[in-house]
Amino acid sequence: MALAQTTSPAPLPGCTPLFDAAGMRAADAAAAARHSMPSVLLMERAGIAAARAILDAWPAAGAATVLVGPGNNGGDGMVVARHLFDAGWRVAVLAPGGRVAATGDAGVMAAVAGSLGLIAAPFEPRSPHLDGVVVDALLGTGATGAPRGPVADAIAWIAAHRGPVVALDAPSGVEAGSGRVPGAAVRADMTVTFHGDMVGLRVEPGRARAGRVVVADIGVPSAVRVEPAAWLAGAGAAAAVPAKAPAGDKYASGAVLVIAGSRGLTGAAVLAARATLRAGAGLAVLAAPAAVQPAVAAQLLEVMTAPLPDDDGRLAPASVGPALAQARRAGAVALGPGLGRGEPTTAAVEALIDALGLPLVIDADGLWHLGDRPERLRERPAATVITPHAGEAARLLGAERADVEAGRLDAARELAARSGAVVLLKGPGTIVAAPDGPPVVVEGGSPALATAGTGDVLTGVVAAALAKGLEPLVAAAAAAAAHARAGELAGRGDGTVASDVLEALPAALAGRAG
């Protein structure tokens, strides 16, 4: 017995697979067809595992209300009700719309529970709340769209409950394959999901509804293998960033050119450049408009600086040639932090994107200059990583920010397909998507990262990883994992600033093993 096994290797260390509803259905079907394992046995084991998780988390609760739908999720709920009842708890079972056991397995479990007197009563919006735990066994993983009718009423009823809420498989109203929440949804304190972790429990906005996720082994044989829908990267993913070799020199450790800064926006350039070295690069050069180069040089000891011809303190077409000359000794380039806006700068950015034959990470104002034309990145002669937040991704896609935030996974995939680049969509549950293959969802991080400048730090970390020769998806995911861990280690709570995160990078990378 084991948790879900995959058909493909993890893209980088510290990753575990994430599945969608189709993958989990395929696993159940294979267990039945190839290994003669009755599906009702899997349901029994799922319910036992969930009941144990509830008893472990809230041993003194003593009471539960289980809301069951007519499908197999409701069957799981009937098993949970029975085992909590056997543990001495008071248990009530409610069925929205009065519908119970529309599948054979759910019917078996309803009959077993009924033999103990656990018969589902019709749910009413005014049904009394028992003290203790509420168990959501309404919809399961296959449901899509906004809940309606009695189920929506039941979700509202759960929201009014003051005690713990546990969801089975996925909170009702959360789309398990995408994390979308198209309408009312249960907000769980804990979600017990079966056999494999689910994409929708790790991607916002579903992630915020799932609470603590428990993945339960229900006995599917390890010989059953399923294609992952995505990968979940923890702090251990930073292990993909190679440490400096004992006999290596600064160029072997990775040389980075940062093209950044403009009048009034020098801090972003400084943070990005310093972050490359804190992330393990051996050499960094900051190429900045000549008007601001003295100001950035005064803030940098270890980073070399190069003045670029400018137009009123911002990049201009005349900047391109000297910038390309600086790129000759670099292994990767970071473009964008603090560049400012204006037509001359747009022309310079477009020329650099086309001419740079090195791995390139584009962020901040660099993305602004792309407008809603991510397709122009497809013609680049080398790998590209872009690092938008939701607002920047919306502009690139010609969409509304709210639409991106509602469907982060879909937005990252669409942007990767259109641009041909690896997309690092920043935010809670950062998503790293390539044009092909499963995306990577980065767990961890801290609300303290929601402060100005931390994105510039991340840009420097990605550039350092690219300069060390990592493939763009691996570089972006490993950098996001290290950055998330640095945010946790920065340790100043709401008063954390970007330079605190920057200084925590060595410690985050020192813990590469996770």
C-alpha positions in Angstrom: 0.0 0.0 0.0 1.2 3.5 -0.8 0.1 7.0 -1.7 -0.4 7.6 -5.4 2.6 6.6 -7.6 3.3 8.5 -10.8 4.2 7.6 -14.4 7.0 10.2 -14.6 9.9 11.5 -12.5 9.7 14.6 -10.5 11.1 17.7 -12.3 13.3 18.7 -9.3 14.0 17.5 -5.8 11.5 18.0 -3.0 8.5 17.6 -5.3 5.4 15.5 -4.7 2.7 14.8 -7.3 -0.6 16.5 -7.5 -3.6 14.9 -9.3 -6.9 15.9 -10.7 -10.2 14.0 -10.5 -9.6 12.1 -13.7 -6.3 10.8 -12.3 -7.8 9.6 -9.1 -10.7 7.9 -11.0 -8.2 6.2 -13.1 -6.3 4.9 -10.0 -9.5 3.6 -8.5 -10.5 1.9 -11.8 -7.0 0.3 -12.2 -7.1 -1.0 -8.6 -10.4 -2.7 -9.4 -9.7 -3.9 -12.9 -6.1 -5.0 -12.7 -5.9 -6.0 -9.0 -9.4 -7.1 -8.2 -9.8 -4.6 -5.4 -13.5 -3.9 -4.7 -14.3 -0.2 -4.9 -16.4 -0.5 -1.8 -13.3 -1.6 0.1 -11.5 1.6 -1.0 -14.5 3.6 0.2 -14.4 1.8 3.6 -10.7 2.5 4.0 -11.2 6.1 3.0 -13.9 6.6 5.6 -11.8 4.9 8.3 -8.8 7.1 7.4 -10.9 10.3 7.6 -12.5 9.3 10.9 -9.0 8.6 12.4 -7.8 12.0 11.2 -10.8 13.7 12.8 -10.3 11.8 16.1 -6.6 12.7 16.1 -7.2 16.4 15.5 -10.2 16.9 17.8 -10.3 14.0 20.3 -12.5 15.8 22.8 -15.1 17.1 20.3 -17.5 14.2 21.0 -20.0 15.0 18.3 -20.3 15.4 14.6 -22.8 16.4 11.9 -22.1 14.7 8.6 -23.6 16.3 5.5 -23.8 13.7 2.7 -24.5 14.0 -1.0 -25.9 11.2 -3.2 -22.6 10.2 -4.8 -19.5 8.4 -3.6 -18.4 11.3 -1.5 -21.6 10.9 0.5 -20.7 7.2 0.8 -17.4 8.2 2.3 -19.3 10.4 4.7 -21.5 7.5 5.8 -18.4 5.5 6.7 -17.0 8.4 8.6 -20.3 8.8 10.5 -20.3 5.1 11.4 -16.7 5.1 12.7 -17.2 8.2 14.7 -20.3 6.7 16.2 -18.4 3.5 17.0 -15.8 5.8 18.8 -18.6 7.0 21.1 -19.5 10.2 19.5 -22.9 11.6 19.0 -23.5 11.7 15.2 -26.2 13.2 13.0 -26.3 12.7 9.3 -28.1 15.2 7.0 -28.8 14.9 3.3 -29.5 18.1 1.3 -32.5 17.5 -0.9 -33.1 14.3 0.9 -31.1 12.4 -1.7 -28.9 9.6 -0.4 -26.9 6.8 -2.1 -27.3 7.3 -5.8 -24.3 4.9 -6.4 -24.0 1.2 -5.5 -21.1 1.7 -3.1 -22.8 4.6 -1.4 -25.9 2.5 -1.0 -23.9 -0.3 0.7 -22.5 2.2 3.2 -25.8 3.9 3.8 -27.3 0.5 4.6 -24.5 -0.5 7.0 -24.8 2.9 8.8 -28.6 2.5 8.8 -28.3 -0.8 10.6 -26.8 1.2 13.5 -29.5 3.8 13.4 -27.5 6.3 11.4 -30.2 7.3 8.9 -29.7 10.5 7.0 -32.4 13.1 7.7 -33.4 15.7 5.1 -31.3 18.8 5.5 -33.1 22.0 6.2 -31.5 25.5 6.3 -32.8 25.7 9.9 -31.4 22.3 10.9 -29.8 22.6 14.4 -26.1 22.5 14.7 -24.6 19.9 16.9 -21.6 21.0 19.0 -18.4 19.5 17.6 -17.2 18.8 14.1 -19.0 19.3 10.8 -18.0 16.9 8.0 -18.5 18.0 4.4 -19.2 14.9 2.2 -21.4 16.7 -0.3 -19.8 16.9 -3.7 -16.3 15.4 -3.9 -13.7 15.8 -6.6 -15.8 15.6 -9.8 -18.0 18.6 -9.3 -17.6 21.7 -11.3 -19.4 25.0 -11.4 -21.2 26.9 -8.7 -23.2 24.8 -6.2 -26.9 25.4 -6.4 -30.1 24.7 -4.5 -30.0 22.6 -1.4 -26.2 22.1 -1.7 -25.7 25.8 -1.7 -27.9 26.1 1.3 -25.9 23.4 3.1 -22.7 25.3 2.3 -24.1 28.4 3.8 -25.2 26.4 6.9 -21.7 25.0 7.3 -20.3 28.6 7.1 -22.4 29.5 10.1 -21.0 26.6 12.2 -18.6 27.8 14.9 -16.7 24.5 15.3 -14.2 22.7 13.2 -15.1 21.8 9.6 -13.6 18.8 7.8 -14.0 18.3 4.0 -13.7 14.9 2.4 -11.7 14.8 -0.9 -12.1 18.5 -1.5 -14.2 21.3 0.1 -17.6 21.4 -1.7 -17.6 24.3 -4.2 -13.8 24.0 -4.9 -12.9 22.5 -8.3 -10.4 19.9 -7.4 -8.6 20.0 -10.7 -8.0 23.8 -10.9 -8.5 25.4 -7.5 -11.3 27.6 -9.0 -14.1 28.6 -6.6 -16.9 29.7 -9.0 -19.6 30.2 -6.3 -20.2 29.3 -2.7 -17.7 27.0 -1.2 -16.9 25.3 2.1 -14.1 26.7 4.1 -12.5 23.7 5.9 -10.1 23.6 8.8 -8.9 20.3 7.4 -9.3 18.4 4.2 -8.8 14.7 4.1 -8.1 13.6 0.5 -7.6 10.0 -0.5 -4.7 8.2 -2.2 -3.2 11.4 -3.8 -2.9 15.1 -3.2 -5.1 17.3 -5.4 -4.2 20.3 -7.5 -7.2 22.3 -6.3 -6.2 22.0 -2.7 -2.8 23.7 -3.4 -3.8 26.4 -5.9 -5.6 29.6 -4.9 -8.4 30.3 -4.3 -9.1 26.7 -3.5 -6.0 26.5 -1.3 -7.5 29.0 1.2 -10.6 26.8 1.5 -8.8 23.6 2.1 -7.2 24.3 5.5 -4.7 21.6 6.5 -4.4 18.9 3.9 -4.2 15.3 5.0 -3.5 12.7 2.2 -4.7 9.3 3.4 -3.5 5.9 2.2 -6.5 3.8 1.3 -4.7 0.7 0.1 -4.5 1.2 -3.7 -1.6 -1.0 -4.8 1.7 0.8 -5.5 1.7 -0.9 -8.9 -1.0 1.5 -10.0 0.6 4.6 -11.5 -1.1 7.8 -12.6 0.0 10.7 -14.7 0.4 13.8 -12.4 -1.6 16.9 -13.2 1.0 19.1 -11.5 3.8 18.9 -8.9 4.0 20.4 -5.4 7.5 21.8 -4.6 8.5 22.3 -1.0 11.6 24.0 0.4 13.7 21.0 -0.7 13.2 22.1 -4.3 16.0 24.6 -3.6 18.4 21.6 -3.8 18.2 21.9 -7.6 20.3 25.1 -7.3 23.9 23.7 -7.3 26.2 24.8 -4.6 29.5 26.4 -5.5 32.2 23.8 -6.4 35.3 23.7 -4.2 37.5 24.2 -7.2 35.3 26.5 -9.2 35.8 30.2 -10.0 33.3 33.0 -10.0 32.4 32.3 -13.6 31.8 28.7 -12.9 29.4 29.7 -10.1 27.3 31.8 -12.6 27.7 35.3 -14.0 24.7 37.5 -14.2 24.0 40.7 -16.0 21.1 42.8 -14.4 19.7 45.5 -16.7 17.6 47.6 -14.4 16.9 50.9 -12.8 15.9 54.4 -13.7 15.6 57.8 -12.1 13.7 57.4 -8.9 13.6 53.6 -9.1 17.1 52.6 -8.1 16.1 50.4 -5.2 14.6 47.7 -7.4 17.8 47.4 -9.4 20.0 47.2 -6.3 17.8 44.5 -4.7 17.8 42.4 -7.9 21.6 42.7 -8.3 22.4 41.9 -4.7 20.0 38.9 -4.8 22.0 37.2 -7.6 25.0 37.0 -5.3 23.1 36.0 -2.2 21.6 33.2 -4.3 25.1 31.9 -5.1 26.1 33.5 -8.4 29.8 34.2 -8.6 29.7 37.5 -10.4 27.1 40.2 -11.0 27.1 43.3 -13.1 24.3 45.9 -12.9 23.9 47.9 -16.1 21.9 51.0 -15.3 21.2 54.3 -17.0 24.2 56.6 -16.7 22.2 59.2 -14.9 21.6 56.8 -12.0 24.7 54.6 -12.1 26.5 56.6 -9.4 23.6 56.3 -7.1 23.3 52.5 -7.5 27.1 52.1 -7.3 27.1 53.8 -3.9 24.8 51.1 -2.6 26.8 48.2 -3.9 30.1 46.8 -2.8 30.2 43.4 -4.4 28.3 44.1 -7.6 30.0 45.8 -10.5 28.1 48.6 -12.3 28.1 49.8 -15.9 26.6 53.1 -17.1 24.4 52.9 -20.1 23.5 55.8 -22.4 20.1 57.0 -21.4 17.2 59.3 -22.1 16.4 61.4 -19.1 17.5 58.7 -16.7 15.8 55.8 -18.5 16.9 53.2 -21.1 16.7 54.2 -24.7 17.7 52.7 -28.0 21.2 54.0 -27.5 21.5 51.8 -24.4 21.1 48.5 -26.3 24.6 48.2 -27.8 26.5 48.8 -24.6 24.2 46.5 -22.7 24.8 43.7 -25.2 28.5 44.3 -24.8 28.2 43.8 -21.1 26.3 40.5 -21.7 29.3 38.9 -23.4 30.7 37.6 -20.1 27.3 36.7 -18.5 25.6 33.3 -18.3 22.1 34.8 -17.8 20.4 38.2 -17.8 17.7 39.8 -15.6 15.7 42.6 -17.3 13.1 44.9 -15.9 13.3 45.9 -12.2 12.8 49.6 -11.9 13.2 50.4 -15.6 10.4 52.9 -15.7 8.1 53.5 -18.6 8.0 55.5 -21.9 8.4 54.9 -25.6 12.2 55.1 -25.7 12.4 52.4 -23.0 9.9 50.2 -24.7 12.0 50.3 -27.9 15.2 49.4 -25.9 13.5 46.5 -24.1 12.1 45.1 -27.3 15.5 45.3 -28.9 17.2 43.6 -26.0 14.7 40.8 -25.9 15.3 40.1 -29.5 19.1 40.4 -29.4 20.1 38.8 -26.2 21.2 35.2 -26.9 21.3 34.2 -23.2 18.7 32.8 -20.8 16.6 35.8 -19.7 14.3 36.5 -16.8 11.9 39.4 -17.3 10.1 41.1 -14.5 8.3 44.3 -13.4 8.6 47.1 -15.9 10.2 44.7 -18.4 6.8 43.0 -18.6 5.0 46.3 -18.8 6.8 47.0 -22.0 5.5 43.8 -23.6 2.0 45.2 -23.3 -0.5 42.5 -24.3 1.9 40.9 -26.7 3.5 37.9 -24.9 3.7 36.1 -28.3 6.8 38.2 -29.3 8.8 36.2 -26.7 8.4 33.0 -28.8 11.1 34.1 -31.2 13.8 34.6 -28.6 16.9 32.5 -29.4 17.3 31.4 -25.8 15.3 30.4 -22.7 12.9 32.9 -21.2 11.4 33.1 -17.7 8.7 35.7 -16.9 7.7 36.5 -13.4 4.4 38.4 -13.3 2.0 38.9 -10.4 -1.7 38.6 -11.1 -2.0 42.2 -12.4 0.9 41.9 -14.8 -0.4 38.5 -16.0 -3.8 40.1 -16.7 -2.3 42.9 -18.8 -0.2 40.4 -20.8 -3.3 38.2 -21.4 -5.6 41.2 -22.1 -7.8 40.0 -19.2 -9.1 41.3 -15.9 -7.0 40.8 -12.8 -10.0 39.2 -11.0 -10.2 36.6 -13.8 -6.5 35.7 -13.3 -6.9 35.5 -9.5 -10.0 33.3 -9.9 -8.2 30.9 -12.3 -4.5 31.1 -11.5 -3.6 27.7 -12.9 -5.4 28.3 -16.2 -3.9 31.8 -16.5 -0.3 30.5 -16.0 -0.8 27.8 -18.5 -2.4 30.1 -21.1 0.4 32.7 -20.7 3.1 30.0 -21.0 1.4 28.6 -24.2 1.1 32.1 -25.8 4.6 33.3 -24.8 6.6 30.1 -25.2 8.3 31.1 -21.9 8.3 29.6 -18.5 5.8 31.6 -16.4 6.4 32.1 -12.7 3.0 33.5 -11.5 3.7 35.1 -8.2 1.4 35.0 -5.2 0.2 32.5 -2.6 0.8 29.1 -4.0 3.2 30.4 -6.7 2.7 28.6 -10.0 5.5 27.8 -12.4 4.3 26.7 -15.9 6.1 25.7 -19.0 4.5 25.6 -22.5 4.4 21.8 -22.2 4.2 19.4 -19.3 2.7 19.6 -15.8 3.2 22.9 -13.8 4.9 23.2 -10.5 3.1 24.7 -7.5 5.4 26.1 -4.8 4.2 25.7 -1.2 5.4 27.7 1.8 6.2 31.3 1.9 4.9 34.0 4.2 2.5 36.9 4.1 5.6 39.0 4.9 6.5 38.6 1.2 3.6 40.9 0.3 5.9 44.0 0.4 7.6 46.1 -2.2 10.8 44.8 -3.5 10.5 41.1 -2.8 9.7 40.5 -6.5 12.9 42.1 -7.4 14.7 39.8 -5.0 13.0 36.8 -6.7 14.1 38.0 -10.1 17.7 38.0 -9.0 17.4 34.5 -7.6 15.9 33.2 -10.9 18.7 34.8 -12.8 21.4 33.2 -10.6 19.8 29.8 -11.1 19.7 30.3 -14.9 23.3 31.4 -14.9 24.2 28.1 -13.1 22.9 26.3 -16.2 19.5 25.0 -14.9 16.7 24.4 -17.3 14.2 27.3 -17.1 11.3 25.4 -15.4 13.7 24.0 -12.8 15.5 27.3 -12.3 12.2 29.2 -11.8 10.7 26.6 -9.4 13.9 26.2 -7.4 14.2 29.9 -7.1 10.6 30.3 -6.0 11.1 27.6 -3.3 14.3 29.3 -2.0 12.6 32.7 -2.0 9.5 31.3 -0.2 11.8 29.8 2.5 13.7 33.0 2.8 10.5 34.8 3.4 9.7 32.4 6.3 13.2 32.8 7.7 13.3 36.6 7.5 11.5 36.6 10.8 10.2 40.2 11.1 6.5 39.5 10.7 4.5 42.3 9.1 7.6 44.5 9.4 9.7 42.4 7.0 11.2 44.3 4.1 12.7 43.0 0.9 16.3 43.4 2.1 15.4 41.1 5.1 14.3 38.4 2.6 17.5 39.0 0.6 19.7 38.5 3.6 17.9 35.3 4.5 18.6 33.7 1.1 21.9 32.0 2.1 20.2 30.3 5.0 17.3 29.2 2.8 19.8 27.7 0.3 21.9 26.2 3.1 18.8 24.1 4.0 18.6 22.7 0.4 17.8 19.3 1.7 14.5 20.7 3.0 
